[in-house]
Protein backbone atom coordinates (compact mmCIF):
# COMPACT_ATOMS: atom_id res chain seq x y z
CA UNK A 1 0.00 0.00 0.00
CA UNK A 2 2.75 2.40 0.94
CA UNK A 3 4.57 1.52 -2.27
CA UNK A 4 1.50 2.34 -4.35
CA UNK A 5 1.37 5.69 -2.60
CA UNK A 6 5.05 6.57 -2.91
CA UNK A 7 6.08 5.16 -6.31
CA UNK A 8 4.21 7.72 -8.46
CA UNK A 9 5.71 10.54 -6.37
CA UNK A 10 9.31 9.54 -6.99
CA UNK A 11 8.97 8.23 -10.56
CA UNK A 12 10.60 10.47 -13.15
CA UNK A 13 7.94 9.47 -15.67
CA UNK A 14 5.28 11.29 -13.60
CA UNK A 15 7.01 14.64 -14.01
CA UNK A 16 7.97 14.11 -17.66
CA UNK A 17 4.40 13.22 -18.50
CA UNK A 18 3.22 16.28 -16.59
CA UNK A 19 5.38 18.42 -18.86
CA UNK A 20 3.69 16.80 -21.87
CA UNK A 21 0.27 17.51 -20.34
CA UNK A 22 1.21 21.15 -19.82
CA UNK A 23 2.36 21.38 -23.44
CA UNK A 24 -1.12 20.20 -24.41
CA UNK A 25 -2.61 22.92 -22.20
CA UNK A 26 -0.39 25.51 -23.89
CA UNK A 27 -1.57 24.33 -27.32
CA UNK A 28 -5.17 24.67 -26.11
CA UNK A 29 -4.78 28.38 -25.22
CA UNK A 30 -4.99 29.78 -28.79
CA UNK A 31 -8.18 27.82 -29.41
CA UNK A 32 -9.67 29.02 -26.10
CA UNK A 33 -8.74 32.59 -27.01
CA UNK A 34 -10.29 32.25 -30.44
CA UNK A 35 -13.48 30.80 -28.96
CA UNK A 36 -13.64 33.62 -26.38
CA UNK A 37 -13.18 36.20 -29.13
CA UNK A 38 -15.97 34.63 -31.15
CA UNK A 39 -18.41 34.55 -28.21
CA UNK A 40 -17.51 38.08 -27.11
CA UNK A 41 -17.97 39.38 -30.64
CA UNK A 42 -21.35 37.72 -31.04
CA UNK A 43 -22.54 39.11 -27.72
CA UNK A 44 -21.30 42.53 -28.81
CA UNK A 45 -23.57 42.57 -31.84
CA UNK A 46 -21.27 41.07 -34.49
CA UNK A 47 -22.85 41.17 -37.94
CA UNK A 48 -23.21 38.16 -40.23
CA UNK A 49 -20.11 38.96 -42.28
CA UNK A 50 -17.93 39.21 -39.19
CA UNK A 51 -19.36 35.97 -37.81
CA UNK A 52 -18.52 34.17 -41.08
CA UNK A 53 -15.00 35.59 -41.06
CA UNK A 54 -14.36 34.55 -37.46
CA UNK A 55 -15.97 31.15 -38.04
CA UNK A 56 -13.82 30.62 -41.14
CA UNK A 57 -10.73 31.63 -39.19
CA UNK A 58 -11.56 29.14 -36.44
CA UNK A 59 -12.12 26.32 -38.96
CA UNK A 60 -8.96 27.28 -40.84
CA UNK A 61 -6.83 27.12 -37.69
CA UNK A 62 -8.26 23.70 -36.88
CA UNK A 63 -7.78 22.29 -40.38
CA UNK A 64 -4.28 23.77 -40.76
CA UNK A 65 -2.92 21.28 -38.26
CA UNK A 66 -3.80 18.46 -40.63
CA UNK A 67 -2.10 20.18 -43.55
CA UNK A 68 1.19 21.31 -42.01
CA UNK A 69 3.86 18.68 -42.78
CA UNK A 70 5.93 17.32 -39.92
CA UNK A 71 3.30 17.82 -37.18
CA UNK A 72 3.00 14.11 -36.53
CA UNK A 73 6.78 13.68 -36.43
CA UNK A 74 6.99 16.32 -33.70
CA UNK A 75 4.17 14.65 -31.78
CA UNK A 76 5.86 11.26 -32.01
CA UNK A 77 9.19 12.74 -30.86
CA UNK A 78 7.52 14.41 -27.88
CA UNK A 79 5.68 11.21 -26.95
CA UNK A 80 8.90 9.21 -27.08
CA UNK A 81 10.83 11.68 -24.94
CA UNK A 82 8.20 12.64 -22.38
CA UNK A 83 5.71 9.78 -22.22
CA UNK A 84 8.24 6.90 -22.38
CA UNK A 85 6.29 5.36 -25.27
CA UNK A 86 8.03 3.40 -28.02
CA UNK A 87 6.44 4.60 -31.25
CA UNK A 88 7.72 3.90 -34.77
CA UNK A 89 8.66 6.87 -36.91
CA UNK A 90 5.89 8.02 -39.27
CA UNK A 91 6.14 6.77 -42.82
CA UNK A 92 7.21 9.04 -45.64
CA UNK A 93 5.36 10.51 -47.46
CA UNK A 94 2.67 11.21 -44.91
CA UNK A 95 -0.76 9.74 -45.58
CA UNK A 96 -4.11 11.36 -44.86
CA UNK A 97 -4.74 8.62 -42.33
CA UNK A 98 -1.56 9.66 -40.52
CA UNK A 99 -2.56 13.32 -40.59
CA UNK A 100 -5.96 12.50 -39.16
CA UNK A 101 -4.21 10.65 -36.37
CA UNK A 102 -2.05 13.72 -35.75
CA UNK A 103 -5.18 15.84 -35.38
CA UNK A 104 -6.78 13.23 -33.12
CA UNK A 105 -3.71 13.13 -30.90
CA UNK A 106 -3.67 16.93 -30.71
CA UNK A 107 -7.28 16.91 -29.51
CA UNK A 108 -6.54 14.24 -26.88
CA UNK A 109 -3.42 16.10 -25.67
CA UNK A 110 -5.27 19.40 -25.46
CA UNK A 111 -8.25 17.84 -23.63
CA UNK A 112 -6.12 16.14 -20.97
CA UNK A 113 -3.81 19.16 -20.85
CA UNK A 114 -6.80 21.41 -20.17
CA UNK A 115 -7.93 19.12 -17.34
CA UNK A 116 -4.39 19.22 -15.93
CA UNK A 117 -4.16 23.00 -16.10
CA UNK A 118 -7.54 23.48 -14.41
CA UNK A 119 -6.61 21.00 -11.69
CA UNK A 120 -3.34 22.78 -10.96
CA UNK A 121 -4.88 26.26 -11.08
CA UNK A 122 -7.52 25.18 -8.59
CA UNK A 123 -5.52 22.96 -6.24
CA UNK A 124 -2.10 24.61 -5.95
CA UNK A 125 -3.32 27.94 -4.47
CA UNK A 126 -5.54 26.08 -2.01
CA UNK A 127 -2.72 23.73 -0.99
CA UNK A 128 -0.37 26.69 -0.56
CA UNK A 129 -2.96 28.46 1.59
CA UNK A 130 -3.33 25.43 3.84
CA UNK A 131 0.46 25.13 4.21
CA UNK A 132 0.89 28.73 5.50
CA UNK A 133 -2.41 29.01 7.38
CA UNK A 134 -0.92 28.56 10.90
CA UNK A 135 1.38 31.54 10.37
CA UNK A 136 -0.62 33.78 8.03
CA UNK A 137 -4.18 35.03 8.44
CA UNK A 138 -6.20 34.15 5.34
CA UNK A 139 -9.91 34.55 4.61
CA UNK A 140 -12.06 31.51 5.40
CA UNK A 141 -9.12 29.64 7.01
CA UNK A 142 -8.21 29.38 10.68
CA UNK A 143 -4.83 30.58 11.85
CA UNK A 144 -2.51 30.07 14.80
CA UNK A 145 -2.38 26.90 16.90
CA UNK A 146 -5.94 25.97 15.98
CA UNK A 147 -4.84 25.49 12.36
CA UNK A 148 -2.29 22.80 13.13
CA UNK A 149 -4.06 20.43 10.76
CA UNK A 150 -3.93 22.83 7.80
CA UNK A 151 -0.31 22.05 6.67
CA UNK A 152 -1.12 18.34 6.84
CA UNK A 153 -4.18 18.91 4.65
CA UNK A 154 -2.13 21.03 2.23
CA UNK A 155 0.55 18.35 1.96
CA UNK A 156 -2.10 15.69 1.45
CA UNK A 157 -3.66 17.79 -1.30
CA UNK A 158 -0.28 18.08 -3.06
CA UNK A 159 0.12 14.29 -2.89
CA UNK A 160 -3.36 13.82 -4.33
CA UNK A 161 -2.56 16.31 -7.12
CA UNK A 162 0.61 14.40 -8.01
CA UNK A 163 -1.34 11.16 -8.14
CA UNK A 164 -3.92 12.76 -10.40
CA UNK A 165 -1.12 13.99 -12.68
CA UNK A 166 0.40 10.50 -12.72
CA UNK A 167 -3.03 9.07 -13.62
CA UNK A 168 -3.58 11.57 -16.43
CA UNK A 169 -0.04 11.06 -17.74
CA UNK A 170 -0.48 7.29 -17.66
CA UNK A 171 -3.77 7.64 -19.53
CA UNK A 172 -2.05 9.77 -22.17
CA UNK A 173 0.77 7.23 -22.51
CA UNK A 174 -1.76 4.40 -22.88
CA UNK A 175 -3.64 6.28 -25.60
CA UNK A 176 -0.50 7.23 -27.56
CA UNK A 177 -0.03 3.90 -29.42
CA UNK A 178 -3.73 3.78 -30.34
CA UNK A 179 -4.19 7.38 -31.42
CA UNK A 180 -0.70 8.43 -32.53
CA UNK A 181 0.65 5.02 -33.55
CA UNK A 182 0.77 3.72 -37.10
CA UNK A 183 -2.41 3.02 -39.02
CA UNK A 184 -3.03 -0.46 -40.49
CA UNK A 185 -1.81 0.84 -43.87
CA UNK A 186 1.38 2.21 -42.32
CA UNK A 187 1.99 -1.01 -40.40
CA UNK A 188 1.62 -2.91 -43.66
CA UNK A 189 4.11 -0.55 -45.31
CA UNK A 190 6.62 -1.03 -42.48
CA UNK A 191 6.20 -4.82 -42.54
CA UNK A 192 6.61 -4.86 -46.32
CA UNK A 193 9.81 -2.81 -46.07
CA UNK A 194 11.12 -5.14 -43.35
CA UNK A 195 10.29 -8.17 -45.52
CA UNK A 196 12.15 -6.64 -48.44
CA UNK A 197 15.19 -5.98 -46.28
CA UNK A 198 15.10 -9.53 -44.98
CA UNK A 199 14.73 -10.90 -48.52
CA UNK A 200 17.71 -8.80 -49.66
CA UNK A 201 19.76 -10.05 -46.70
CA UNK A 202 18.88 -13.67 -47.46
CA UNK A 203 19.68 -13.11 -51.14
CA UNK A 204 23.12 -11.77 -50.20
CA UNK A 205 23.74 -14.74 -47.92
CA UNK A 206 22.66 -17.15 -50.65
CA UNK A 207 24.90 -15.43 -53.18
CA UNK A 208 27.90 -15.56 -50.86
CA UNK A 209 27.18 -19.21 -50.04
CA UNK A 210 27.14 -20.01 -53.77
CA UNK A 211 30.43 -18.19 -54.29
CA UNK A 212 32.08 -20.08 -51.43
CA UNK A 213 30.67 -23.42 -52.57
CA UNK A 214 31.73 -22.97 -56.18
CA UNK A 215 35.19 -21.46 -55.69
CA UNK A 216 36.40 -23.22 -52.54
CA UNK A 217 34.61 -26.46 -53.39
CA UNK A 218 36.26 -26.59 -56.80
CA UNK A 219 39.69 -25.85 -55.34
CA UNK A 220 39.34 -28.55 -52.68
CA UNK A 221 38.18 -31.12 -55.23
CA UNK A 222 41.04 -30.36 -57.62
CA UNK A 223 43.72 -30.34 -54.92
CA UNK A 224 42.41 -33.59 -53.41
CA UNK A 225 42.63 -35.39 -56.76
CA UNK A 226 46.00 -33.86 -57.55
CA UNK A 227 47.40 -34.83 -54.17
CA UNK A 228 46.12 -38.40 -54.59
CA UNK A 229 47.62 -38.68 -58.08
CA UNK A 230 50.96 -37.25 -56.88
CA UNK A 231 51.09 -39.71 -53.99
CA UNK A 232 50.54 -42.68 -56.34
CA UNK A 233 53.38 -41.79 -58.73
CA UNK A 234 55.74 -40.04 -56.31
CA UNK A 235 58.37 -42.80 -56.65
CA UNK A 236 57.78 -43.81 -60.27
CA UNK A 237 57.17 -40.42 -61.90
CA UNK A 238 58.69 -37.60 -59.78
CA UNK A 239 58.24 -35.09 -62.62
CA UNK A 240 54.47 -35.63 -62.70
CA UNK A 241 54.31 -35.47 -58.90
CA UNK A 242 56.23 -32.18 -58.98
CA UNK A 243 53.80 -30.72 -61.54
CA UNK A 244 50.85 -31.87 -59.47
CA UNK A 245 52.24 -30.21 -56.35
CA UNK A 246 52.84 -27.00 -58.27
CA UNK A 247 49.24 -27.15 -59.53
CA UNK A 248 48.04 -27.68 -55.94
CA UNK A 249 49.93 -24.59 -54.82
CA UNK A 250 48.51 -22.51 -57.69
CA UNK A 251 44.97 -23.74 -57.06
CA UNK A 252 45.34 -22.96 -53.35
CA UNK A 253 46.52 -19.42 -54.08
CA UNK A 254 43.59 -18.83 -56.42
CA UNK A 255 41.15 -20.18 -53.85
CA UNK A 256 42.62 -17.94 -51.15
CA UNK A 257 42.24 -14.89 -53.39
CA UNK A 258 38.59 -15.67 -54.09
CA UNK A 259 37.97 -16.42 -50.41
CA UNK A 260 39.51 -13.07 -49.48
CA UNK A 261 37.19 -11.34 -51.96
CA UNK A 262 34.11 -12.97 -50.42
CA UNK A 263 35.25 -12.14 -46.88
CA UNK A 264 35.84 -8.55 -47.97
CA UNK A 265 32.19 -8.34 -49.03
CA UNK A 266 31.10 -9.83 -45.69
CA UNK A 267 33.16 -7.28 -43.77
CA UNK A 268 31.88 -4.47 -46.02
CA UNK A 269 35.43 -3.33 -46.70
CA UNK A 270 34.48 -1.72 -49.96
CA UNK A 271 34.00 -3.16 -53.39
CA UNK A 272 35.86 -6.42 -53.81
CA UNK A 273 37.66 -7.40 -56.99
CA UNK A 274 35.39 -8.98 -59.57
CA UNK A 275 35.30 -12.80 -59.54
CA UNK A 276 36.53 -14.66 -62.64
CA UNK A 277 34.41 -14.90 -65.77
CA UNK A 278 34.41 -16.98 -68.95
CA UNK A 279 37.63 -15.36 -70.16
CA UNK A 280 39.33 -17.34 -67.36
CA UNK A 281 38.17 -20.69 -68.80
CA UNK A 282 41.68 -21.61 -70.05
CA UNK A 283 43.05 -21.41 -66.50
CA UNK A 284 40.15 -23.52 -65.23
CA UNK A 285 40.79 -26.13 -67.91
CA UNK A 286 44.53 -26.17 -67.19
CA UNK A 287 43.85 -26.81 -63.53
CA UNK A 288 41.55 -29.73 -64.34
CA UNK A 289 44.10 -31.18 -66.76
CA UNK A 290 46.78 -30.91 -64.10
CA UNK A 291 44.55 -33.11 -61.95
CA UNK A 292 44.71 -35.76 -64.65
CA UNK A 293 41.44 -35.00 -66.42
CA UNK A 294 41.19 -34.89 -70.21
CA UNK A 295 39.22 -31.70 -70.85
CA UNK A 296 38.08 -30.68 -74.32
CA UNK A 297 37.10 -27.00 -74.51
CA UNK A 298 35.21 -25.69 -77.55
CA UNK A 299 34.16 -22.04 -77.86
CA UNK A 300 32.32 -20.48 -80.80
CA UNK A 301 32.70 -16.76 -80.12
CA UNK A 302 34.67 -14.03 -78.41
CA UNK A 303 33.89 -14.52 -74.71
CA UNK A 304 35.25 -11.08 -73.83
CA UNK A 305 32.25 -9.46 -75.53
CA UNK A 306 29.71 -10.90 -73.10
CA UNK A 307 28.10 -8.75 -70.39
CA UNK A 308 30.07 -9.02 -67.18
CA UNK A 309 27.26 -10.53 -65.10
CA UNK A 310 26.41 -13.13 -67.75
CA UNK A 311 30.05 -14.11 -68.22
CA UNK A 312 30.63 -14.37 -64.47
CA UNK A 313 27.63 -16.64 -63.84
CA UNK A 314 28.50 -18.71 -66.91
CA UNK A 315 32.00 -19.30 -65.55
CA UNK A 316 30.60 -20.49 -62.20
CA UNK A 317 28.28 -22.92 -63.99
CA UNK A 318 31.19 -24.39 -65.96
CA UNK A 319 33.34 -24.53 -62.81
CA UNK A 320 30.68 -26.38 -60.83
CA UNK A 321 30.11 -28.80 -63.72
CA UNK A 322 33.81 -29.63 -63.89
CA UNK A 323 33.95 -29.97 -60.10
CA UNK A 324 31.07 -32.46 -60.14
CA UNK A 325 32.76 -34.43 -62.92
CA UNK A 326 36.00 -34.64 -60.93
CA UNK A 327 34.21 -35.51 -57.71
CA UNK A 328 31.73 -38.09 -58.99
CA UNK A 329 33.19 -39.54 -62.19
CA UNK A 330 36.93 -39.43 -61.59
CA UNK A 331 39.45 -39.35 -64.44
CA UNK A 332 37.05 -39.39 -67.38
CA UNK A 333 37.07 -37.05 -70.38
CA UNK A 334 35.03 -33.87 -69.96
CA UNK A 335 33.71 -31.93 -72.93
CA UNK A 336 32.89 -28.24 -72.57
CA UNK A 337 31.08 -26.36 -75.34
CA UNK A 338 30.36 -22.64 -75.10
CA UNK A 339 28.38 -20.71 -77.71
CA UNK A 340 27.34 -17.06 -77.53
CA UNK A 341 25.09 -16.63 -80.56
CA UNK A 342 22.33 -15.56 -80.11
CA UNK A 343 22.54 -16.27 -76.36
CA UNK A 344 25.10 -17.81 -74.06
CA UNK A 345 24.73 -21.58 -74.21
CA UNK A 346 26.88 -23.88 -72.10
CA UNK A 347 27.05 -27.64 -72.36
CA UNK A 348 29.29 -29.78 -70.16
CA UNK A 349 29.20 -33.55 -70.35
CA UNK A 350 31.16 -36.48 -68.96
CA UNK A 351 30.70 -40.23 -68.96
CA UNK A 352 29.01 -41.68 -65.88
CA UNK A 353 31.28 -44.21 -64.16
CA UNK A 354 29.06 -45.28 -61.28
CA UNK A 355 31.46 -43.92 -58.63
CA UNK A 356 28.74 -41.75 -57.13
CA UNK A 357 25.52 -39.96 -57.85
CA UNK A 358 26.49 -36.71 -59.56
CA UNK A 359 23.36 -34.74 -58.77
CA UNK A 360 21.06 -33.54 -56.01
CA UNK A 361 23.46 -31.35 -54.05
CA UNK A 362 23.88 -27.64 -53.46
CA UNK A 363 25.94 -27.20 -56.61
CA UNK A 364 23.17 -28.15 -59.02
CA UNK A 365 20.68 -26.02 -57.12
CA UNK A 366 23.16 -23.14 -57.21
CA UNK A 367 23.55 -23.44 -60.96
CA UNK A 368 19.79 -23.24 -61.38
CA UNK A 369 19.63 -20.17 -59.12
CA UNK A 370 22.42 -18.43 -61.03
CA UNK A 371 20.71 -19.00 -64.36
CA UNK A 372 17.26 -18.06 -63.09
CA UNK A 373 18.59 -14.79 -61.63
CA UNK A 374 19.48 -13.72 -65.18
CA UNK A 375 16.27 -14.98 -66.74
CA UNK A 376 17.81 -18.20 -68.07
CA UNK A 377 17.81 -21.85 -67.13
CA UNK A 378 20.25 -24.59 -66.17
CA UNK A 379 19.40 -28.27 -66.28
CA UNK A 380 21.44 -31.35 -65.41
CA UNK A 381 20.74 -35.04 -65.85
CA UNK A 382 21.71 -38.38 -67.34
CA UNK A 383 21.56 -38.83 -71.11
CA UNK A 384 22.80 -41.96 -72.93
CA UNK A 385 25.33 -42.82 -70.23
CA UNK A 386 26.60 -39.26 -69.90
CA UNK A 387 25.98 -36.67 -67.25
CA UNK A 388 25.00 -33.50 -69.13
CA UNK A 389 24.73 -29.95 -67.86
CA UNK A 390 22.87 -27.67 -70.26
CA UNK A 391 22.57 -23.96 -69.43
CA UNK A 392 21.15 -21.06 -71.43
CA UNK A 393 21.64 -17.44 -70.33
CA UNK A 394 20.29 -14.38 -72.17
CA UNK A 395 22.93 -11.88 -73.21
CA UNK A 396 20.86 -8.91 -72.03
N, C-alpha and C positions, 0 to 999 in steps of 0.2 A: 504493500500500500504506500509506504513512504517512498519507495522507488518510483512508483507511478506519479507521485506528486513532485518529486525532485528532478527526474530525468528531463522533462521538457524545459525546466528552468535553466539547466546547465548545457543543454544541447546547442551546438552552434547552428544547426539547421533551423532552429526556432527563430533566431535573429536574422539569418539570411533570408528566410521566407518572409519575415516581417518586412524587410526592405523591399522585396518584390511586391508585397501587398500595398505598400506605400507608393511604389511606382505606379501601380494601377490606380490608386486614389489620385495621384498627380495627373494621370492621363484623363481621369474623369472630369477634372476641373473645367477645361475648356467647354465640354459639352454642357455642364451645369450652368456655366456662364452664358452660353448661347441660349439655353432653355429659359434662363431668368430674363434675358434680354427680350426674348420673344413674348413671354407672358407680360412683362412690364409694358412693352410696346402695345400689346393688344388692349391691356387695361387703360392705357393712355389715349386710346382712340385711334389706333393705327388703321390706315385705310387699307383697302383690298390689295392695292399694288405693293405697299410696304410689307403686308403679310406674306404675299407670294414671294417677294425677294428674300425675306428672312427665312421662310420655309424652304426655299430653294437652297439658300446658304447652308441651312442645317442638314438637308439631305446631301448636299455636295460634300460637306465635311465628313459625313458618315461613310459615303461611298468612296471617297478618296483613299481611305485606308486600304480598300481592296484593290486599288489600282496602283498604288505606289510600290515599285519593286523593292525587294529586300526586307519588307516589314516582317515577314515570317521568319527570315533568317535571324533578325534581331531578337524576335520573341523566343526562338529556339535557344539562342545563345544565352539569353537572360535566364531561361528556365533551367538550362544546364548548370549555370554558375550559381544561381540563388536558390533553386528548388531541389537541387541534388537529384535531378531526373535525367536518365540516359535517353536522349532522343536522337534519332538519326538526322543527319543534315537534310534539308529540303532538296528535292530533285531540281535539276536545271534542264530546260526552262520551267518556270513556275506554271502550274496548272490552275484553272479556275477553282477546282476543288481545293487546292492548297490555299488559295487566297480566301476562299470562304472560311476555311478553318482558321486562318489568321484573324479574320474579323470576329469569328466566334470566340476565339481565345481572348481577344481584346475586350469583348463584352464581359466574359467571365472574370477577367482580371480587374476590370473597372468595377464590377458589381461587388466582388469580395473586397476590393480595395476601398470602396465607399463604406462598406460595413466596418472595415478596420478603422478607417479614419473617424467615423462617427463614434465608435466604441472608445477610441483613445481620447477624442475631444470631450467626451462625457465623463469618462472614468478618471483620467489623470488629474484634472483639477480637484475632483472630489477626494481622491486618495491623498493628494498633497495637503488638502485642507484637514483631513483627519490626522495626518502625521504631525502637523504643527499646532493642532487645536489646544493641547495642554499649555502651550506657551504663548499663543496668540489668540486674541479675542476675535471670533468670526461670527457673522450672523448665522443664526439657526443651529450653532454648535456650542456645546458646553466648553468651558475652559478651566484651567487650573487642575487641582488634584482630582476633581470629579470627572475629568475627561481622560482618566488614565487608560481607558479602553480604546480611545480614538486612534492612537498610533497602531495598535494591534489590528483594528479594523482597516486602517489605511494600508498596512502591509498585506493583509489578507486580500484586499481588493486588488493590489498590484499583482499578487500571485495569480488571482483569478484572471486578470487581464492577460497575463503571459500565457496562461493555459488556453484562453480563448484565441490568442494569436497563433499558438501552436496548432490548435484545431483548424483554424482557417487556413494556415499555411499548409498543413497536411492535406486538407481538402483540395487546395489548389494543385499541390503536387500529384494527388491522385487523379485529378481531372486532366492534367497536362498530356499524358499519352493518348487519351481518348479524343480530346479536342484539338490539341496542337500536333499530335503525332501524324504519321503518314496515312494517307487515304489508301483504300484497297488498290487503286490504280498505281499509286506511288510504291506501295509494298511490292506489287508485281514487277514494277520497273527495276527496283533494287534487287529483287530475287533473280530477275533475268540477267542483270549485269553481273551479279555474283556467279551465276551459272556459266556465263560466257567466260569470265575470268578463270573459273575452275576448268572449263573445257580447254582453254588456251594452255593452262598449266599442264594438264594431262597430255595435251598434244605435244608440248615441248618435252615432257618426260618420255613419251613414246618415241619421239624422234631421236632423242639422245640414246635411248635403249637400243634402237635399231642401229645407230652409228657404232655403238660399242660392240654389239653382237656381230655386225658385219666386218668391221675392221679388226678388232682383237680376236674374234673367233676365227677369221681367215688366217691371221698370223699364227695363232696357236696350232691350227690344223697343219699348216705348211711346215712349221718348225718341228712338230712332232714326227711327221713323216720323214722329214730330212734327217732328223736325229736318228731315227730308227734305221734308215738306209745307210747312214754313215757308220753306225755301230756294226752293221752286218758285213761291211766291206773294209773296215778299218785296217785289217791286216793284209787283205788280198789286193785292195785297190786304194792305196793311201791318197792318190791324186783326187779320186772321186770324193773320198771322205773329206779332204781339205776343201773342195768346192762346196760340198754340202754345208760344212761348218761356216764358210764364208757367207753362203746364202742365208743360213740361220741368223747370223749377225746382222745382215742387211735387212732381213724381214723384221727382226726385233727392233731395229732402229726406226723403221717405217711405222711399226705399230706404236712405238713410244711417241713418235711425233703426232700421230692421229689421236692417241689417247690424251696427249697434252692439249690438243685443240679442243677436244670435247670437255675436258676439265676446265679449260679457260672459259667456255660458254657457261658451265655450271657456276663458276665463281664470278661471272659477269665482269670479266677483266677486259672488256672491250671486244671488238670484233675479231674472232679467230680467223686464222688462215683458211681459205676455202679447201674443202676436202677434195680428193682426186676425182677426175672425171674420165670420160672415155678416151681422152688423149693419153691417159696413163695405162691403157690396156697392154702395150708391149711390156712394161715392167711387171704387170700382173702375170702375164703369160710366162715371162722369164722366170719368175719365182716359182710358178707351178712346174715348169720344166726342170728346174733345179731340184725339185722334190721327186723327180723321176717320172713325171707325167708327160705323156705325148699330147701336146696341145696344138690343135690346128686352128689358127685365127684367120677369118676371112672377113674383110670389110669392103663395102661397096661405095663408099663416099668419104668426103673429107669430114672427119669427126670434129675438127676444130670449129666448124661452122654451126654446130648445134647450140641452142640456148643453154646457158650454164646449168640451170636447174634440171633440164632434161638430160643433159650429158652426165651430170653428177649422179642422178638416180639410176640411169642406165648402167653406169659403172658399178654401183652397188649391187644391182641385180646380177650382172655378170660375175662379180666377185663371190656373191653368195652361191651362185650356181656351181662355180669351180670348187668352192669350199665343200659343198655337199658331195660333189663327185669324189674329191680326195677322201672325205671322211667315210663315205658309205660304199664306194665302189673300188677304192684302192688305185693301183697303177693301171688304169685303163685309158685308152685314148679319149680325149675330150675335144669335141668340135664346137667352135664358137663362130657364129655368123651374125654380122651386124650390118644392117641396111638402113639408110636414112631417107629414102625416097619412096613415097611422099611423106612418110612418118618414120620415126625410129622403131625399127623392128629388131628384136634380139632373139636368137635361138641358140640354146646351149644343150648339147645332148652327149650322153655317155652310156656305154653298155652297162646293163645291170648285172652284177656278179653274184648277188645273193648274200653279200657280206652283211648287209643291214638294210633296213627300210629307209629309203632316202627322203621320205616326206613326213609331213605332219608336225614339224617343229616350228620354232619361232621364226626361223629363216624364211620359210615359204610364206608364212603369214606376213612377214615384213616386206617381202617382195610385192605381195598383193597390195599392201598399204601404200608403198612407194608409188606404184603404178596408178592406183586409184586417186592419190592426191593430185596427180597431174591430168586426170581425166582419161587414163589409159587402163590397161589390164595386164595381168601377169598370171599365167597358168602353168602348172607343172603336173606331170603324170607319166605313166608308163605307156610306151607305144612301140610295139613290135620288138620287145626285148631291150629297149633303150629308155632311159629316163630323160625326158625332154622338158625343158623350160622354154616357154614361148611368151614373150612380152612385147606389147605394142604401146608406145608412148607418143602422143601428139607432139608435134614440133612447136606448137604455139600454146 
